[in-house]
Amino acid sequence: MKCPYCGSEGVEAVKSWDMPKMGYRVTHYRCKNCGGLFNHYVGRGKEFVLRVGPRRKT
């Protein structure tokens, strides 16, 4: 998994949950490099990433 903010592969999974009505498995990630927060959705034959928080200013 790559960070959508900086492209780093140094990300850590913070938590994950199911969305049974929508048919998705969601994993919330934090980038160790820039601090960006994003969700990774998998299910229903699709896979996509949504940015959910601003990255830390350095």
PDB file of N, CA, C and O in Angstrom:
ATOM      1  N   MET A   1       0.849  -1.172   0.000  1.00  0.00           N
ATOM      2  CA  MET A   1       0.000   0.000   0.000  1.00  0.00           C
ATOM      3  C   MET A   1       0.896   1.237   0.000  1.00  0.00           C
ATOM      4  O   MET A   1       1.835   1.331   0.790  1.00  0.00           O
ATOM      5  N   LYS A   2       0.601   2.182  -0.889  1.00  0.00           N
ATOM      6  CA  LYS A   2       1.350   3.436  -0.964  1.00  0.00           C
ATOM      7  C   LYS A   2       0.498   4.589  -0.456  1.00  0.00           C
ATOM      8  O   LYS A   2      -0.722   4.596  -0.623  1.00  0.00           O
ATOM      9  N   CYS A   3       1.148   5.555   0.162  1.00  0.00           N
ATOM     10  CA  CYS A   3       0.466   6.754   0.643  1.00  0.00           C
ATOM     11  C   CYS A   3       0.023   7.594  -0.556  1.00  0.00           C
ATOM     12  O   CYS A   3       0.830   7.860  -1.447  1.00  0.00           O
ATOM     13  N   PRO A   4      -1.255   8.018  -0.594  1.00  0.00           N
ATOM     14  CA  PRO A   4      -1.715   8.847  -1.715  1.00  0.00           C
ATOM     15  C   PRO A   4      -1.195  10.288  -1.646  1.00  0.00           C
ATOM     16  O   PRO A   4      -1.314  11.033  -2.619  1.00  0.00           O
ATOM     17  N   TYR A   5      -0.626  10.683  -0.516  1.00  0.00           N
ATOM     18  CA  TYR A   5      -0.097  12.040  -0.361  1.00  0.00           C
ATOM     19  C   TYR A   5       1.343  12.148  -0.853  1.00  0.00           C
ATOM     20  O   TYR A   5       1.667  13.033  -1.644  1.00  0.00           O
ATOM     21  N   CYS A   6       2.226  11.228  -0.373  1.00  0.00           N
ATOM     22  CA  CYS A   6       3.650  11.368  -0.677  1.00  0.00           C
ATOM     23  C   CYS A   6       4.225  10.191  -1.462  1.00  0.00           C
ATOM     24  O   CYS A   6       5.364  10.264  -1.921  1.00  0.00           O
ATOM     25  N   GLY A   7       3.461   9.106  -1.627  1.00  0.00           N
ATOM     26  CA  GLY A   7       3.931   7.960  -2.390  1.00  0.00           C
ATOM     27  C   GLY A   7       4.776   6.980  -1.612  1.00  0.00           C
ATOM     28  O   GLY A   7       5.238   5.986  -2.172  1.00  0.00           O
ATOM     29  N   SER A   8       4.990   7.234  -0.337  1.00  0.00           N
ATOM     30  CA  SER A   8       5.796   6.347   0.500  1.00  0.00           C
ATOM     31  C   SER A   8       5.072   5.021   0.741  1.00  0.00           C
ATOM     32  O   SER A   8       3.844   4.981   0.810  1.00  0.00           O
ATOM     33  N   GLU A   9       5.834   3.948   0.867  1.00  0.00           N
ATOM     34  CA  GLU A   9       5.250   2.651   1.187  1.00  0.00           C
ATOM     35  C   GLU A   9       5.278   2.373   2.684  1.00  0.00           C
ATOM     36  O   GLU A   9       4.871   1.295   3.117  1.00  0.00           O
ATOM     37  N   GLY A  10       5.751   3.325   3.477  1.00  0.00           N
ATOM     38  CA  GLY A  10       5.807   3.180   4.931  1.00  0.00           C
ATOM     39  C   GLY A  10       4.504   3.600   5.575  1.00  0.00           C
ATOM     40  O   GLY A  10       4.426   4.666   6.186  1.00  0.00           O
ATOM     41  N   VAL A  11       3.478   2.772   5.444  1.00  0.00           N
ATOM     42  CA  VAL A  11       2.180   3.073   6.045  1.00  0.00           C
ATOM     43  C   VAL A  11       1.840   1.995   7.066  1.00  0.00           C
ATOM     44  O   VAL A  11       2.309   0.862   6.965  1.00  0.00           O
ATOM     45  N   GLU A  12       1.021   2.357   8.051  1.00  0.00           N
ATOM     46  CA  GLU A  12       0.589   1.401   9.062  1.00  0.00           C
ATOM     47  C   GLU A  12      -0.928   1.395   9.145  1.00  0.00           C
ATOM     48  O   GLU A  12      -1.568   2.445   9.085  1.00  0.00           O
ATOM     49  N   ALA A  13      -1.498   0.203   9.283  1.00  0.00           N
ATOM     50  CA  ALA A  13      -2.944   0.065   9.441  1.00  0.00           C
ATOM     51  C   ALA A  13      -3.303   0.467  10.867  1.00  0.00           C
ATOM     52  O   ALA A  13      -2.729  -0.051  11.825  1.00  0.00           O
ATOM     53  N   VAL A  14      -4.250   1.389  11.007  1.00  0.00           N
ATOM     54  CA  VAL A  14      -4.680   1.855  12.319  1.00  0.00           C
ATOM     55  C   VAL A  14      -5.845   1.006  12.811  1.00  0.00           C
ATOM     56  O   VAL A  14      -5.848   0.556  13.957  1.00  0.00           O
ATOM     57  N   LYS A  15      -6.840   0.785  11.943  1.00  0.00           N
ATOM     58  CA  LYS A  15      -7.972  -0.074  12.284  1.00  0.00           C
ATOM     59  C   LYS A  15      -8.669  -0.495  11.002  1.00  0.00           C
ATOM     60  O   LYS A  15      -8.421   0.064   9.934  1.00  0.00           O
ATOM     61  N   SER A  16      -9.539  -1.482  11.116  1.00  0.00           N
ATOM     62  CA  SER A  16     -10.308  -1.926   9.952  1.00  0.00           C
ATOM     63  C   SER A  16     -11.695  -2.350  10.407  1.00  0.00           C
ATOM     64  O   SER A  16     -11.900  -2.727  11.561  1.00  0.00           O
ATOM     65  N   TRP A  17     -12.646  -2.280   9.479  1.00  0.00           N
ATOM     66  CA  TRP A  17     -14.029  -2.627   9.783  1.00  0.00           C
ATOM     67  C   TRP A  17     -14.757  -3.023   8.511  1.00  0.00           C
ATOM     68  O   TRP A  17     -14.314  -2.722   7.403  1.00  0.00           O
ATOM     69  N   ASP A  18     -15.885  -3.704   8.691  1.00  0.00           N
ATOM     70  CA  ASP A  18     -16.729  -4.119   7.569  1.00  0.00           C
ATOM     71  C   ASP A  18     -17.901  -3.171   7.422  1.00  0.00           C
ATOM     72  O   ASP A  18     -18.410  -2.629   8.403  1.00  0.00           O
ATOM     73  N   MET A  19     -18.318  -2.981   6.191  1.00  0.00           N
ATOM     74  CA  MET A  19     -19.537  -2.236   5.878  1.00  0.00           C
ATOM     75  C   MET A  19     -20.452  -3.212   5.140  1.00  0.00           C
ATOM     76  O   MET A  19     -20.525  -3.181   3.912  1.00  0.00           O
ATOM     77  N   PRO A  20     -21.153  -4.082   5.881  1.00  0.00           N
ATOM     78  CA  PRO A  20     -21.913  -5.161   5.233  1.00  0.00           C
ATOM     79  C   PRO A  20     -23.022  -4.679   4.301  1.00  0.00           C
ATOM     80  O   PRO A  20     -23.284  -5.320   3.283  1.00  0.00           O
ATOM     81  N   LYS A  21     -23.673  -3.575   4.620  1.00  0.00           N
ATOM     82  CA  LYS A  21     -24.749  -3.093   3.745  1.00  0.00           C
ATOM     83  C   LYS A  21     -24.219  -2.596   2.407  1.00  0.00           C
ATOM     84  O   LYS A  21     -24.887  -2.711   1.379  1.00  0.00           O
ATOM     85  N   MET A  22     -23.009  -2.041   2.434  1.00  0.00           N
ATOM     86  CA  MET A  22     -22.396  -1.543   1.205  1.00  0.00           C
ATOM     87  C   MET A  22     -21.516  -2.604   0.543  1.00  0.00           C
ATOM     88  O   MET A  22     -21.191  -2.491  -0.639  1.00  0.00           O
ATOM     89  N   GLY A  23     -21.130  -3.635   1.300  1.00  0.00           N
ATOM     90  CA  GLY A  23     -20.325  -4.715   0.756  1.00  0.00           C
ATOM     91  C   GLY A  23     -18.838  -4.431   0.685  1.00  0.00           C
ATOM     92  O   GLY A  23     -18.142  -4.990  -0.163  1.00  0.00           O
ATOM     93  N   TYR A  24     -18.334  -3.559   1.573  1.00  0.00           N
ATOM     94  CA  TYR A  24     -16.920  -3.204   1.559  1.00  0.00           C
ATOM     95  C   TYR A  24     -16.235  -3.569   2.866  1.00  0.00           C
ATOM     96  O   TYR A  24     -16.855  -3.599   3.929  1.00  0.00           O
ATOM     97  N   ARG A  25     -14.939  -3.845   2.762  1.00  0.00           N
ATOM     98  CA  ARG A  25     -14.042  -3.993   3.920  1.00  0.00           C
ATOM     99  C   ARG A  25     -13.153  -2.761   3.884  1.00  0.00           C
ATOM    100  O   ARG A  25     -12.500  -2.499   2.874  1.00  0.00           O
ATOM    101  N   VAL A  26     -13.119  -1.998   4.981  1.00  0.00           N
ATOM    102  CA  VAL A  26     -12.384  -0.735   5.037  1.00  0.00           C
ATOM    103  C   VAL A  26     -11.209  -0.864   5.998  1.00  0.00           C
ATOM    104  O   VAL A  26     -11.349  -1.402   7.096  1.00  0.00           O
ATOM    105  N   THR A  27     -10.048  -0.364   5.574  1.00  0.00           N
ATOM    106  CA  THR A  27      -8.876  -0.305   6.442  1.00  0.00           C
ATOM    107  C   THR A  27      -8.386   1.133   6.484  1.00  0.00           C
ATOM    108  O   THR A  27      -8.168   1.757   5.445  1.00  0.00           O
ATOM    109  N   HIS A  28      -8.215   1.653   7.696  1.00  0.00           N
ATOM    110  CA  HIS A  28      -7.753   3.029   7.910  1.00  0.00           C
ATOM    111  C   HIS A  28      -6.238   2.998   8.098  1.00  0.00           C
ATOM    112  O   HIS A  28      -5.730   2.259   8.942  1.00  0.00           O
ATOM    113  N   TYR A  29      -5.517   3.801   7.312  1.00  0.00           N
ATOM    114  CA  TYR A  29      -4.058   3.819   7.347  1.00  0.00           C
ATOM    115  C   TYR A  29      -3.525   5.191   7.740  1.00  0.00           C
ATOM    116  O   TYR A  29      -4.180   6.215   7.547  1.00  0.00           O
ATOM    117  N   ARG A  30      -2.301   5.181   8.305  1.00  0.00           N
ATOM    118  CA  ARG A  30      -1.557   6.404   8.599  1.00  0.00           C
ATOM    119  C   ARG A  30      -0.168   6.243   7.989  1.00  0.00           C
ATOM    120  O   ARG A  30       0.480   5.211   8.159  1.00  0.00           O
ATOM    121  N   CYS A  31       0.278   7.274   7.278  1.00  0.00           N
ATOM    122  CA  CYS A  31       1.606   7.251   6.673  1.00  0.00           C
ATOM    123  C   CYS A  31       2.646   7.614   7.729  1.00  0.00           C
ATOM    124  O   CYS A  31       2.511   8.619   8.427  1.00  0.00           O
ATOM    125  N   LYS A  32       3.683   6.786   7.837  1.00  0.00           N
ATOM    126  CA  LYS A  32       4.757   7.050   8.801  1.00  0.00           C
ATOM    127  C   LYS A  32       5.658   8.182   8.334  1.00  0.00           C
ATOM    128  O   LYS A  32       6.342   8.800   9.150  1.00  0.00           O
ATOM    129  N   ASN A  33       5.670   8.464   7.040  1.00  0.00           N
ATOM    130  CA  ASN A  33       6.542   9.485   6.479  1.00  0.00           C
ATOM    131  C   ASN A  33       5.941  10.890   6.601  1.00  0.00           C
ATOM    132  O   ASN A  33       6.595  11.797   7.116  1.00  0.00           O
ATOM    133  N   CYS A  34       4.705  11.076   6.133  1.00  0.00           N
ATOM    134  CA  CYS A  34       4.115  12.427   6.109  1.00  0.00           C
ATOM    135  C   CYS A  34       2.959  12.607   7.092  1.00  0.00           C
ATOM    136  O   CYS A  34       2.511  13.734   7.303  1.00  0.00           O
ATOM    137  N   GLY A  35       2.462  11.516   7.700  1.00  0.00           N
ATOM    138  CA  GLY A  35       1.367  11.628   8.660  1.00  0.00           C
ATOM    139  C   GLY A  35      -0.012  11.660   8.016  1.00  0.00           C
ATOM    140  O   GLY A  35      -1.005  11.866   8.713  1.00  0.00           O
ATOM    141  N   GLY A  36      -0.100  11.461   6.707  1.00  0.00           N
ATOM    142  CA  GLY A  36      -1.383  11.480   6.012  1.00  0.00           C
ATOM    143  C   GLY A  36      -2.283  10.335   6.451  1.00  0.00           C
ATOM    144  O   GLY A  36      -1.802   9.245   6.761  1.00  0.00           O
ATOM    145  N   LEU A  37      -3.591  10.582   6.476  1.00  0.00           N
ATOM    146  CA  LEU A  37      -4.588   9.585   6.852  1.00  0.00           C
ATOM    147  C   LEU A  37      -5.452   9.259   5.641  1.00  0.00           C
ATOM    148  O   LEU A  37      -5.875  10.154   4.909  1.00  0.00           O
ATOM    149  N   PHE A  38      -5.712   7.966   5.438  1.00  0.00           N
ATOM    150  CA  PHE A  38      -6.558   7.571   4.313  1.00  0.00           C
ATOM    151  C   PHE A  38      -7.191   6.228   4.577  1.00  0.00           C
ATOM    152  O   PHE A  38      -6.710   5.450   5.401  1.00  0.00           O
ATOM    153  N   ASN A  39      -8.291   5.957   3.861  1.00  0.00           N
ATOM    154  CA  ASN A  39      -9.017   4.694   3.958  1.00  0.00           C
ATOM    155  C   ASN A  39      -8.866   3.916   2.659  1.00  0.00           C
ATOM    156  O   ASN A  39      -8.883   4.491   1.571  1.00  0.00           O
ATOM    157  N   HIS A  40      -8.718   2.609   2.785  1.00  0.00           N
ATOM    158  CA  HIS A  40      -8.629   1.707   1.641  1.00  0.00           C
ATOM    159  C   HIS A  40      -9.885   0.835   1.659  1.00  0.00           C
ATOM    160  O   HIS A  40     -10.131   0.128   2.636  1.00  0.00           O
ATOM    161  N   TYR A  41     -10.676   0.878   0.595  1.00  0.00           N
ATOM    162  CA  TYR A  41     -11.925   0.134   0.477  1.00  0.00           C
ATOM    163  C   TYR A  41     -11.739  -1.021  -0.493  1.00  0.00           C
ATOM    164  O   TYR A  41     -11.172  -0.841  -1.571  1.00  0.00           O
ATOM    165  N   VAL A  42     -12.217  -2.215  -0.117  1.00  0.00           N
ATOM    166  CA  VAL A  42     -12.152  -3.399  -0.976  1.00  0.00           C
ATOM    167  C   VAL A  42     -13.493  -4.109  -0.905  1.00  0.00           C
ATOM    168  O   VAL A  42     -14.026  -4.334   0.182  1.00  0.00           O
ATOM    169  N   GLY A  43     -14.042  -4.464  -2.068  1.00  0.00           N
ATOM    170  CA  GLY A  43     -15.288  -5.220  -2.104  1.00  0.00           C
ATOM    171  C   GLY A  43     -16.072  -4.955  -3.365  1.00  0.00           C
ATOM    172  O   GLY A  43     -15.818  -3.991  -4.087  1.00  0.00           O
ATOM    173  N   ARG A  44     -17.044  -5.839  -3.621  1.00  0.00           N
ATOM    174  CA  ARG A  44     -17.933  -5.709  -4.783  1.00  0.00           C
ATOM    175  C   ARG A  44     -17.148  -5.591  -6.086  1.00  0.00           C
ATOM    176  O   ARG A  44     -17.589  -4.921  -7.019  1.00  0.00           O
ATOM    177  N   GLY A  45     -15.988  -6.241  -6.151  1.00  0.00           N
ATOM    178  CA  GLY A  45     -15.183  -6.206  -7.363  1.00  0.00           C
ATOM    179  C   GLY A  45     -14.452  -4.897  -7.575  1.00  0.00           C
ATOM    180  O   GLY A  45     -13.934  -4.651  -8.664  1.00  0.00           O
ATOM    181  N   LYS A  46     -14.398  -4.047  -6.551  1.00  0.00           N
ATOM    182  CA  LYS A  46     -13.746  -2.743  -6.663  1.00  0.00           C
ATOM    183  C   LYS A  46     -12.723  -2.582  -5.547  1.00  0.00           C
ATOM    184  O   LYS A  46     -12.770  -3.269  -4.527  1.00  0.00           O
ATOM    185  N   GLU A  47     -11.804  -1.662  -5.770  1.00  0.00           N
ATOM    186  CA  GLU A  47     -10.795  -1.321  -4.772  1.00  0.00           C
ATOM    187  C   GLU A  47     -10.418   0.136  -4.986  1.00  0.00           C
ATOM    188  O   GLU A  47     -10.062   0.525  -6.097  1.00  0.00           O
ATOM    189  N   PHE A  48     -10.494   0.953  -3.924  1.00  0.00           N
ATOM    190  CA  PHE A  48     -10.144   2.361  -4.071  1.00  0.00           C
ATOM    191  C   PHE A  48      -9.689   2.953  -2.747  1.00  0.00           C
ATOM    192  O   PHE A  48      -9.910   2.374  -1.683  1.00  0.00           O
ATOM    193  N   VAL A  49      -9.043   4.125  -2.827  1.00  0.00           N
ATOM    194  CA  VAL A  49      -8.499   4.824  -1.667  1.00  0.00           C
ATOM    195  C   VAL A  49      -9.131   6.203  -1.583  1.00  0.00           C
ATOM    196  O   VAL A  49      -9.260   6.899  -2.590  1.00  0.00           O
ATOM    197  N   LEU A  50      -9.528   6.596  -0.362  1.00  0.00           N
ATOM    198  CA  LEU A  50     -10.042   7.939  -0.120  1.00  0.00           C
ATOM    199  C   LEU A  50      -9.191   8.611   0.948  1.00  0.00           C
ATOM    200  O   LEU A  50      -8.926   8.031   2.002  1.00  0.00           O
ATOM    201  N   ARG A  51      -8.770   9.825   0.670  1.00  0.00           N
ATOM    202  CA  ARG A  51      -8.049  10.609   1.672  1.00  0.00           C
ATOM    203  C   ARG A  51      -9.068  11.097   2.693  1.00  0.00           C
ATOM    204  O   ARG A  51     -10.124  11.608   2.320  1.00  0.00           O
ATOM    205  N   VAL A  52      -8.759  10.942   3.988  1.00  0.00           N
ATOM    206  CA  VAL A  52      -9.740  11.311   5.015  1.00  0.00           C
ATOM    207  C   VAL A  52      -9.235  12.357   5.993  1.00  0.00           C
ATOM    208  O   VAL A  52     -10.006  12.831   6.827  1.00  0.00           O
ATOM    209  N   GLY A  53      -7.976  12.729   5.916  1.00  0.00           N
ATOM    210  CA  GLY A  53      -7.471  13.721   6.840  1.00  0.00           C
ATOM    211  C   GLY A  53      -6.295  14.448   6.263  1.00  0.00           C
ATOM    212  O   GLY A  53      -5.569  13.905   5.430  1.00  0.00           O
ATOM    213  N   PRO A  54      -6.094  15.678   6.696  1.00  0.00           N
ATOM    214  CA  PRO A  54      -4.938  16.421   6.189  1.00  0.00           C
ATOM    215  C   PRO A  54      -3.652  15.839   6.718  1.00  0.00           C
ATOM    216  O   PRO A  54      -3.593  15.371   7.855  1.00  0.00           O
ATOM    217  N   ARG A  55      -2.621  15.867   5.898  1.00  0.00           N
ATOM    218  CA  ARG A  55      -1.326  15.405   6.389  1.00  0.00           C
ATOM    219  C   ARG A  55      -0.715  16.487   7.247  1.00  0.00           C
ATOM    220  O   ARG A  55      -1.022  17.670   7.100  1.00  0.00           O
ATOM    221  N   ARG A  56       0.157  16.065   8.144  1.00  0.00           N
ATOM    222  CA  ARG A  56       0.842  16.998   9.038  1.00  0.00           C
ATOM    223  C   ARG A  56       1.793  17.891   8.253  1.00  0.00           C
ATOM    224  O   ARG A  56       2.504  17.428   7.362  1.00  0.00           O
ATOM    225  N   LYS A  57       1.796  19.146   8.586  1.00  0.00           N
ATOM    226  CA  LYS A  57       2.759  20.075   7.977  1.00  0.00           C
ATOM    227  C   LYS A  57       4.106  19.877   8.646  1.00  0.00           C
ATOM    228  O   LYS A  57       4.193  19.821   9.872  1.00  0.00           O
ATOM    229  N   THR A  58       5.161  19.769   7.841  1.00  0.00           N
ATOM    230  CA  THR A  58       6.500  19.579   8.428  1.00  0.00           C
ATOM    231  C   THR A  58       7.379  20.767   8.134  1.00  0.00           C
ATOM    232  O   THR A  58       8.540  20.793   8.544  1.00  0.00           O
TER     233      THR A  58
END
